[in-house]
Amino acid sequence: MNFGSPLLLHALWSLGLLIGLLMVLSARRRRRQMAALAEAPTWAVISPRWKASHAAWRNVLWLGALLLFLTGLARPQWGFAWDDLKRRGLDIMVALDTSKSMLATDIKPDRLQRSKLGIRDLLARLKGDRVGLVAFAGSSFLQCPLTIDYAAFNMCLDDVHAGIIPKGGTDVTGALREALRSFKDTQEADRVILLLTDGENHEEKPDEVIAELKKKGVRVFCIGVGSPEGELIPVRDERGTESFLKDAKGNVVKSRLNESLLESIALGTGGVYVRAVQSDFGVERLYDEVITKLKRE
């Protein structure tokens, strides 16, 4: 608790003691006057309603009321006050690939789970930066809008899994467009898209969206998740039997990292491409060495 006029508290205790002393002296004076009028055993006959204990309690109540009044003058204050603070930070939209190819285990435990761990490492470094999440496969979905509520972002990230997007495939350009729509055009700070994918783009070429991103000043930083040699994609059927993903012709699918696509997106927008490896996923290094140097509001 705070007081708006704390100096009045000193007067409160001083005046309270003074009034208490005057009440004691007044009670003694009244007893002397009663003693001069008659002997003590006859007081109950002369004034049957008067009792010393009643008078004492009356004085205590008056003193308490006075102390509360003076405490009110000191203006006690509690609760909270609103302060307008200007946030200085970047807007970082994370675009996370959730296609079945992200189940490949060339990065342990698999590409998707390792990407989620890397995003959490990034989150631990943010201080005032807004962060959002786009999950994508054959289509895209805004899983979490831009926010500084990192706990809420983590909850949205926990819900992401392979198959969260019903449409199969990998539409990288659609994910970039969905992330771009989440930014405001009026802000002065740099805007960043952090793209985590194996780069197996099954849709349109990204040239058009790269030009749009560059025009609006949005940088794309790409994390290539996987290996150029490729890896088979484990899947489970309804009975829990594990096998490997096959195409329409029955051939086993091997997912390979498409670095050329990710490099062209990063370089075309003024960003950086990093290939993730088991010992260094690259998100923290990318943030510390590059993203922290960007312009903040």
HELIX and SHEET records of a PDB file:
HELIX    1   1 LEU A    7  LEU A   37  1                                  31    
HELIX    2   2 ALA A   40  THR A   42  5                                   3    
HELIX    3   3 TRP A   43  ILE A   46  1                                   4    
HELIX    4   4 ALA A   52  LEU A   73  1                                  22    
HELIX    5   5 LYS A  100  LEU A  103  5                                   4    
HELIX    6   6 ARG A  111  LEU A  123  1                                  13    
HELIX    7   7 TYR A  150  ASP A  158  1                                   9    
HELIX    8   8 VAL A  172  ARG A  181  1                                  10    
HELIX    9   9 ASP A  207  LYS A  215  1                                   9    
HELIX   10  10 GLU A  259  GLY A  268  1                                  10    
HELIX   11  11 VAL A  283  GLU A  289  1                                   7    
HELIX   12  12 ILE A  291  LYS A  293  5                                   3    
SHEET    1   A 2 ASN A   2  PHE A   3  0                                        
SHEET    2   A 2 PRO A  76  GLN A  77 -1                                        
SHEET    1   B 6 SER A 140  THR A 147  0                                        
SHEET    2   B 6 ARG A 130  PHE A 136 -1                                        
SHEET    3   B 6 ASP A  91  ASP A  97  1                                        
SHEET    4   B 6 ARG A 191  THR A 197  1                                        
SHEET    5   B 6 VAL A 218  GLY A 224  1                                        
SHEET    6   B 6 TYR A 273  ARG A 275  1                                        
SHEET    1   C 2 GLU A 231  LEU A 232  0                                        
SHEET    2   C 2 LYS A 254  SER A 255 -1                                        
SHEET    1   D 2 PRO A 234  ARG A 236  0                                        
SHEET    2   D 2 GLU A 242  PHE A 244 -1                                        
END                                                                             
